[in-house]
Amino acid sequence: MVPWSKIVYYLDGLWTAYPVADYAQLLDYAHRNKVDYLVVEIVGAASMSEPEKPPYGLELDGVYRSDSSPYAAVFYRLVP
């Protein structure tokens, strides 16, 4: 599940948009739609340190950091 942003161009239509909802509703929506990952984009953070402990219901799966621009994406896996 990703917010509408430039990353969706690379997902070849295989993505679910974030709902406009509070966190509990977001998790419920993700589970109902069989979402595997939540992606959080960070723009302007080339030197971003490791993300802090993920919120309840998620576990950190990976971080992508661009070598050529101030862009990062954090990948969280939904915990069943």
N, CA, C and O atoms as a printed pandas DataFrame, in Angstrom:
     atom_number atom_name residue_name chain_id  residue_number  x_coord  y_coord  z_coord
0              1         N          MET        A               1    0.855   -1.145    0.000
1              2        CA          MET        A               1    0.000    0.000    0.000
2              3         C          MET        A               1    0.910    1.219    0.000
3              4         O          MET        A               1    1.809    1.334    0.832
4              5         N          VAL        A               2    0.675    2.105   -0.917
5              6        CA          VAL        A               2    1.515    3.291   -1.041
6              7         C          VAL        A               2    0.635    4.534   -1.210
7              8         O          VAL        A               2   -0.481    4.453   -1.724
8              9         N          PRO        A               3    1.158    5.689   -0.767
9             10        CA          PRO        A               3    0.432    6.928   -1.057
10            11         C          PRO        A               3    0.605    7.263   -2.532
11            12         O          PRO        A               3    1.542    6.782   -3.169
12            13         N          TRP        A               4   -0.278    8.072   -3.076
13            14        CA          TRP        A               4   -0.143    8.486   -4.470
14            15         C          TRP        A               4    1.122    9.324   -4.587
15            16         O          TRP        A               4    1.225   10.391   -3.981
16            17         N          SER        A               5    2.080    8.843   -5.362
17            18        CA          SER        A               5    3.357    9.530   -5.498
18            19         C          SER        A               5    4.094    8.953   -6.705
19            20         O          SER        A               5    3.552    8.125   -7.437
20            21         N          LYS        A               6    5.315    9.392   -6.900
21            22        CA          LYS        A               6    6.068    8.948   -8.075
22            23         C          LYS        A               6    6.411    7.461   -8.048
23            24         O          LYS        A               6    6.675    6.880   -9.100
24            25         N          ILE        A               7    6.414    6.847   -6.904
25            26        CA          ILE        A               7    6.777    5.418   -6.818
26            27         C          ILE        A               7    5.753    4.528   -7.525
27            28         O          ILE        A               7    6.115    3.460   -8.017
28            29         N          VAL        A               8    4.491    4.940   -7.588
29            30        CA          VAL        A               8    3.469    4.085   -8.207
30            31         C          VAL        A               8    3.735    3.858   -9.691
31            32         O          VAL        A               8    3.286    2.859  -10.252
32            33         N          TYR        A               9    4.453    4.766  -10.327
33            34        CA          TYR        A               9    4.805    4.599  -11.736
34            35         C          TYR        A               9    5.584    3.299  -11.953
35            36         O          TYR        A               9    5.436    2.649  -12.988
36            37         N          TYR        A              10    6.407    2.926  -10.985
37            38        CA          TYR        A              10    7.266    1.743  -11.106
38            39         C          TYR        A              10    6.597    0.458  -10.639
39            40         O          TYR        A              10    7.179   -0.618  -10.781
40            41         N          LEU        A              11    5.409    0.539  -10.094
41            42        CA          LEU        A              11    4.747   -0.652   -9.553
42            43         C          LEU        A              11    3.853   -1.353  -10.562
43            44         O          LEU        A              11    3.214   -2.351  -10.229
44            45         N          ASP        A              12    3.796   -0.854  -11.777
45            46        CA          ASP        A              12    3.082   -1.508  -12.871
46            47         C          ASP        A              12    1.637   -1.862  -12.513
47            48         O          ASP        A              12    1.139   -2.928  -12.874
48            49         N          GLY        A              13    0.976   -0.955  -11.801
49            50        CA          GLY        A              13   -0.425   -1.166  -11.465
50            51         C          GLY        A              13   -0.669   -2.101  -10.301
51            52         O          GLY        A              13   -1.822   -2.334   -9.935
52            53         N          LEU        A              14    0.378   -2.641   -9.710
53            54        CA          LEU        A              14    0.225   -3.608   -8.622
54            55         C          LEU        A              14    0.377   -2.921   -7.263
55            56         O          LEU        A              14    1.336   -3.172   -6.533
56            57         N          TRP        A              15   -0.580   -2.055   -6.934
57            58        CA          TRP        A              15   -0.505   -1.344   -5.668
58            59         C          TRP        A              15   -1.903   -0.982   -5.193
59            60         O          TRP        A              15   -2.859   -0.957   -5.967
60            61         N          THR        A              16   -1.994   -0.707   -3.912
61            62        CA          THR        A              16   -3.231   -0.272   -3.278
62            63         C          THR        A              16   -2.962    1.097   -2.676
63            64         O          THR        A              16   -1.948    1.292   -2.007
64            65         N          ALA        A              17   -3.852    2.039   -2.904
65            66        CA          ALA        A              17   -3.675    3.391   -2.369
66            67         C          ALA        A              17   -4.017    3.439   -0.879
67            68         O          ALA        A              17   -4.892    2.716   -0.403
68            69         N          TYR        A              18   -3.304    4.309   -0.154
69            70        CA          TYR        A              18   -3.632    4.556    1.249
70            71         C          TYR        A              18   -5.029    5.150    1.335
71            72         O          TYR        A              18   -5.377    6.009    0.524
72            73         N          PRO        A              19   -5.834    4.718    2.292
73            74        CA          PRO        A              19   -7.126    5.365    2.494
74            75         C          PRO        A              19   -6.948    6.639    3.322
75            76         O          PRO        A              19   -5.929    6.804    3.992
76            77         N          VAL        A              20   -7.904    7.511    3.280
77            78        CA          VAL        A              20   -7.920    8.662    4.180
78            79         C          VAL        A              20   -8.592    8.164    5.451
79            80         O          VAL        A              20   -9.816    8.055    5.516
80            81         N          ALA        A              21   -7.781    7.860    6.461
81            82        CA          ALA        A              21   -8.302    7.206    7.661
82            83         C          ALA        A              21   -7.312    7.374    8.807
83            84         O          ALA        A              21   -6.156    7.745    8.602
84            85         N          ASP        A              22   -7.789    7.095   10.020
85            86        CA          ASP        A              22   -6.856    7.082   11.143
86            87         C          ASP        A              22   -6.078    5.762   11.102
87            88         O          ASP        A              22   -6.351    4.907   10.259
88            89         N          TYR        A              23   -5.112    5.596   12.008
89            90        CA          TYR        A              23   -4.214    4.442   11.927
90            91         C          TYR        A              23   -4.956    3.110   12.070
91            92         O          TYR        A              23   -4.672    2.170   11.327
92            93         N          ALA        A              24   -5.900    3.012   13.010
93            94        CA          ALA        A              24   -6.643    1.759   13.205
94            95         C          ALA        A              24   -7.430    1.401   11.941
95            96         O          ALA        A              24   -7.457    0.240   11.534
96            97         N          GLN        A              25   -8.063    2.391   11.326
97            98        CA          GLN        A              25   -8.818    2.140   10.100
98            99         C          GLN        A              25   -7.894    1.780    8.946
99           100         O          GLN        A              25   -8.244    0.960    8.097
100          101         N          LEU        A              26   -6.711    2.393    8.915
101          102        CA          LEU        A              26   -5.729    2.078    7.873
102          103         C          LEU        A              26   -5.314    0.607    7.966
103          104         O          LEU        A              26   -5.260   -0.085    6.949
104          105         N          LEU        A              27   -5.020    0.126    9.180
105          106        CA          LEU        A              27   -4.648   -1.287    9.353
106          107         C          LEU        A              27   -5.796   -2.210    8.964
107          108         O          LEU        A              27   -5.584   -3.229    8.306
108          109         N          ASP        A              28   -7.000   -1.858    9.367
109          110        CA          ASP        A              28   -8.163   -2.678    9.005
110          111         C          ASP        A              28   -8.326   -2.741    7.492
111          112         O          ASP        A              28   -8.542   -3.816    6.932
112          113         N          TYR        A              29   -8.223   -1.605    6.837
113          114        CA          TYR        A              29   -8.321   -1.537    5.374
114          115         C          TYR        A              29   -7.237   -2.393    4.723
115          116         O          TYR        A              29   -7.511   -3.126    3.773
116          117         N          ALA        A              30   -6.012   -2.300    5.229
117          118        CA          ALA        A              30   -4.899   -3.073    4.679
118          119         C          ALA        A              30   -5.160   -4.580    4.802
119          120         O          ALA        A              30   -4.923   -5.328    3.854
120          121         N          HIS        A              31   -5.641   -5.018    5.948
121          122        CA          HIS        A              31   -5.916   -6.450    6.130
122          123         C          HIS        A              31   -7.068   -6.915    5.241
123          124         O          HIS        A              31   -7.003   -7.994    4.651
124          125         N          ARG        A              32   -8.113   -6.111    5.144
125          126        CA          ARG        A              32   -9.258   -6.490    4.304
126          127         C          ARG        A              32   -8.871   -6.579    2.835
127          128         O          ARG        A              32   -9.455   -7.366    2.090
128          129         N          ASN        A              33   -7.890   -5.780    2.407
129          130        CA          ASN        A              33   -7.466   -5.767    1.007
130          131         C          ASN        A              33   -6.228   -6.614    0.759
131          132         O          ASN        A              33   -5.611   -6.521   -0.302
132          133         N          LYS        A              34   -5.863   -7.440    1.733
133          134        CA          LYS        A              34   -4.748   -8.386    1.609
134          135         C          LYS        A              34   -3.438   -7.698    1.193
135          136         O          LYS        A              34   -2.702   -8.188    0.336
136          137         N          VAL        A              35   -3.175   -6.557    1.824
137          138        CA          VAL        A              35   -1.947   -5.799    1.572
138          139         C          VAL        A              35   -0.788   -6.487    2.288
139          140         O          VAL        A              35   -0.930   -6.905    3.437
140          141         N          ASP        A              36    0.347   -6.606    1.623
141          142        CA          ASP        A              36    1.537   -7.200    2.235
142          143         C          ASP        A              36    2.439   -6.154    2.881
143          144         O          ASP        A              36    3.002   -6.388    3.951
144          145         N          TYR        A              37    2.574   -5.006    2.231
145          146        CA          TYR        A              37    3.500   -3.968    2.681
146          147         C          TYR        A              37    2.850   -2.597    2.699
147          148         O          TYR        A              37    1.963   -2.301    1.899
148          149         N          LEU        A              38    3.307   -1.766    3.625
149          150        CA          LEU        A              38    3.025   -0.341    3.596
150          151         C          LEU        A              38    4.333    0.339    3.251
151          152         O          LEU        A              38    5.365    0.049    3.855
152          153         N          VAL        A              39    4.298    1.239    2.287
153          154        CA          VAL        A              39    5.494    1.953    1.854
154          155         C          VAL        A              39    5.360    3.408    2.272
155          156         O          VAL        A              39    4.345    4.053    2.010
156          157         N          VAL        A              40    6.397    3.913    2.925
157          158        CA          VAL        A              40    6.433    5.309    3.340
158          159         C          VAL        A              40    7.587    5.971    2.606
159          160         O          VAL        A              40    8.740    5.567    2.757
160          161         N          GLU        A              41    7.278    6.985    1.813
161          162        CA          GLU        A              41    8.321    7.708    1.076
162          163         C          GLU        A              41    8.840    8.860    1.925
163          164         O          GLU        A              41    8.086    9.511    2.648
164          165         N          ILE        A              42   10.138    9.096    1.823
165          166        CA          ILE        A              42   10.772   10.212    2.516
166          167         C          ILE        A              42   11.585   10.972    1.481
167          168         O          ILE        A              42   12.563   10.454    0.943
168          169         N          VAL        A              43   11.178   12.190    1.210
169          170        CA          VAL        A              43   11.852   13.016    0.209
170          171         C          VAL        A              43   12.656   14.080    0.943
171          172         O          VAL        A              43   12.173   14.686    1.899
172          173         N          GLY        A              44   13.895   14.304    0.486
173          174        CA          GLY        A              44   14.744   15.309    1.109
174          175         C          GLY        A              44   15.509   14.768    2.290
175          176         O          GLY        A              44   15.907   15.532    3.170
176          177         N          ALA        A              45   15.727   13.464    2.333
177          178        CA          ALA        A              45   16.393   12.846    3.485
178          179         C          ALA        A              45   17.484   11.894    3.033
179          180         O          ALA        A              45   17.458   10.716    3.390
180          181         N          ALA        A              46   18.445   12.378    2.254
181          182        CA          ALA        A              46   19.501   11.510    1.733
182          183         C          ALA        A              46   20.309   10.878    2.856
183          184         O          ALA        A              46   20.793    9.755    2.713
184          185         N          SER        A              47   20.460   11.575    3.959
185          186        CA          SER        A              47   21.261   11.032    5.060
186          187         C          SER        A              47   20.373   10.501    6.182
187          188         O          SER        A              47   20.771   10.498    7.346
188          189         N          MET        A              48   19.183   10.057    5.831
189          190        CA          MET        A              48   18.243    9.548    6.827
190          191         C          MET        A              48   18.855    8.409    7.623
191          192         O          MET        A              48   19.441    7.490    7.051
192          193         N          SER        A              49   18.722    8.466    8.936
193          194        CA          SER        A              49   19.209    7.373    9.762
194          195         C          SER        A              49   18.191    6.241    9.730
195          196         O          SER        A              49   17.139    6.359    9.101
196          197         N          GLU        A              50   18.506    5.158   10.402
197          198        CA          GLU        A              50   17.586    4.019   10.428
198          199         C          GLU        A              50   16.252    4.444   11.036
199          200         O          GLU        A              50   16.230    5.206   12.003
200          201         N          PRO        A              51   15.153    3.965   10.484
201          202        CA          PRO        A              51   13.842    4.308   11.038
202          203         C          PRO        A              51   13.704    3.786   12.467
203          204         O          PRO        A              51   14.306    2.778   12.837
204          205         N          GLU        A              52   12.906    4.485   13.251
205          206        CA          GLU        A              52   12.653    4.040   14.614
206          207         C          GLU        A              52   11.751    2.819   14.590
207          208         O          GLU        A              52   11.310    2.377   13.529
208          209         N          LYS        A              53   11.481    2.276   15.778
209          210        CA          LYS        A              53   10.619    1.104   15.891
210          211         C          LYS        A              53    9.290    1.372   15.192
211          212         O          LYS        A              53    8.675    2.416   15.411
212          213         N          PRO        A              54    8.843    0.439   14.353
213          214        CA          PRO        A              54    7.586    0.661   13.617
214          215         C          PRO        A              54    6.387    0.684   14.561
215          216         O          PRO        A              54    6.448    0.141   15.664
216          217         N          PRO        A              55    5.297    1.315   14.124
217          218        CA          PRO        A              55    4.084    1.349   14.930
218          219         C          PRO        A              55    3.476   -0.042   15.089
219          220         O          PRO        A              55    3.820   -0.969   14.356
220          221         N          TYR        A              56    2.577   -0.172   16.046
221          222        CA          TYR        A              56    1.873   -1.419   16.301
222          223         C          TYR        A              56    1.258   -1.956   15.008
223          224         O          TYR        A              56    0.661   -1.201   14.240
224          225         N          GLY        A              57    1.405   -3.257   14.773
225          226        CA          GLY        A              57    0.805   -3.900   13.609
226          227         C          GLY        A              57    1.709   -3.972   12.399
227          228         O          GLY        A              57    1.335   -4.548   11.377
228          229         N          LEU        A              58    2.917   -3.384   12.503
229          230        CA          LEU        A              58    3.864   -3.383   11.390
230          231         C          LEU        A              58    5.239   -3.824   11.867
231          232         O          LEU        A              58    5.586   -3.660   13.036
232          233         N          GLU        A              59    6.014   -4.382   10.951
233          234        CA          GLU        A              59    7.426   -4.657   11.238
234          235         C          GLU        A              59    8.258   -4.125   10.070
235          236         O          GLU        A              59    7.860   -4.207    8.908
236          237         N          LEU        A              60    9.415   -3.583   10.411
237          238        CA          LEU        A              60   10.300   -3.023    9.394
238          239         C          LEU        A              60   10.837   -4.143    8.516
239          240         O          LEU        A              60   11.368   -5.131    9.023
240          241         N          ASP        A              61   10.704   -3.994    7.208
241          242        CA          ASP        A              61   11.198   -5.016    6.288
242          243         C          ASP        A              61   12.412   -4.540    5.497
243          244         O          ASP        A              61   13.264   -5.348    5.126
244          245         N          GLY        A              62   12.500   -3.250    5.237
245          246        CA          GLY        A              62   13.648   -2.761    4.490
246          247         C          GLY        A              62   13.567   -1.267    4.238
247          248         O          GLY        A              62   12.517   -0.643    4.393
248          249         N          VAL        A              63   14.703   -0.714    3.846
249          250        CA          VAL        A              63   14.792    0.711    3.536
250          251         C          VAL        A              63   15.555    0.856    2.232
251          252         O          VAL        A              63   16.622    0.268    2.061
252          253         N          TYR        A              64   15.007    1.637    1.318
253          254        CA          TYR        A              64   15.703    1.970    0.084
254          255         C          TYR        A              64   16.158    3.418    0.199
255          256         O          TYR        A              64   15.372    4.289    0.571
256          257         N          ARG        A              65   17.419    3.678   -0.118
257          258        CA          ARG        A              65   17.946    5.040   -0.155
258          259         C          ARG        A              65   18.574    5.270   -1.518
259          260         O          ARG        A              65   19.423    4.495   -1.958
260          261         N          SER        A              66   18.159    6.324   -2.177
261          262        CA          SER        A              66   18.718    6.659   -3.480
262          263         C          SER        A              66   20.142    7.164   -3.316
263          264         O          SER        A              66   20.447    7.907   -2.384
264          265         N          ASP        A              67   21.012    6.751   -4.235
265          266        CA          ASP        A              67   22.387    7.253   -4.249
266          267         C          ASP        A              67   22.498    8.579   -4.984
267          268         O          ASP        A              67   23.488    9.296   -4.831
268          269         N          SER        A              68   21.485    8.909   -5.783
269          270        CA          SER        A              68   21.597   10.092   -6.637
270          271         C          SER        A              68   20.664   11.241   -6.265
271          272         O          SER        A              68   20.784   12.331   -6.824
272          273         N          SER        A              69   19.741   11.021   -5.340
273          274        CA          SER        A              69   18.819   12.092   -4.958
274          275         C          SER        A              69   18.434   11.939   -3.491
275          276         O          SER        A              69   18.613   10.866   -2.916
276          277         N          PRO        A              70   17.910   12.993   -2.881
277          278        CA          PRO        A              70   17.486   12.911   -1.479
278          279         C          PRO        A              70   16.130   12.212   -1.356
279          280         O          PRO        A              70   15.113   12.853   -1.090
280          281         N          TYR        A              71   16.128   10.912   -1.550
281          282        CA          TYR        A              71   14.892   10.131   -1.561
282          283         C          TYR        A              71   15.128    8.804   -0.848
283          284         O          TYR        A              71   16.162    8.159   -1.019
284          285         N          ALA        A              72   14.156    8.422   -0.056
285          286        CA          ALA        A              72   14.198    7.121    0.608
286          287         C          ALA        A              72   12.778    6.567    0.666
287          288         O          ALA        A              72   11.806    7.321    0.623
288          289         N          ALA        A              73   12.667    5.261    0.761
289          290        CA          ALA        A              73   11.373    4.592    0.938
290          291         C          ALA        A              73   11.561    3.526    2.005
291          292         O          ALA        A              73   12.501    2.732    1.954
292          293         N          VAL        A              74   10.648    3.522    2.973
293          294        CA          VAL        A              74   10.690    2.554    4.061
294          295         C          VAL        A              74    9.571    1.546    3.808
295          296         O          VAL        A              74    8.433    1.927    3.531
296          297         N          PHE        A              75    9.900    0.267    3.905
297          298        CA          PHE        A              75    8.959   -0.811    3.639
298          299         C          PHE        A              75    8.615   -1.502    4.948
299          300         O          PHE        A              75    9.484   -2.052    5.625
300          301         N          TYR        A              76    7.330   -1.464    5.293
301          302        CA          TYR        A              76    6.820   -2.134    6.497
302          303         C          TYR        A              76    5.947   -3.292    6.075
303          304         O          TYR        A              76    5.121   -3.160    5.172
304          305         N          ARG        A              77    6.130   -4.437    6.730
305          306        CA          ARG        A              77    5.289   -5.614    6.484
306          307         C          ARG        A              77    4.182   -5.628    7.534
307          308         O          ARG        A              77    4.420   -5.348    8.709
308          309         N          LEU        A              78    2.965   -5.959    7.092
309          310        CA          LEU        A              78    1.862   -6.071    8.041
310          311         C          LEU        A              78    2.018   -7.315    8.881
311          312         O          LEU        A              78    2.336   -8.386    8.365
312          313         N          VAL        A              79    1.796   -7.178   10.168
313          314        CA          VAL        A              79    1.841   -8.303   11.082
314          315         C          VAL        A              79    0.421   -8.855   11.180
315          316         O          VAL        A              79   -0.516   -8.106   11.457
316          317         N          PRO        A              80    0.254  -10.161   10.956
317          318        CA          PRO        A              80   -1.115  -10.733   10.990
318          319         C          PRO        A              80   -1.755  -10.637   12.365
319          320         O          PRO        A              80   -2.893  -11.071   12.547
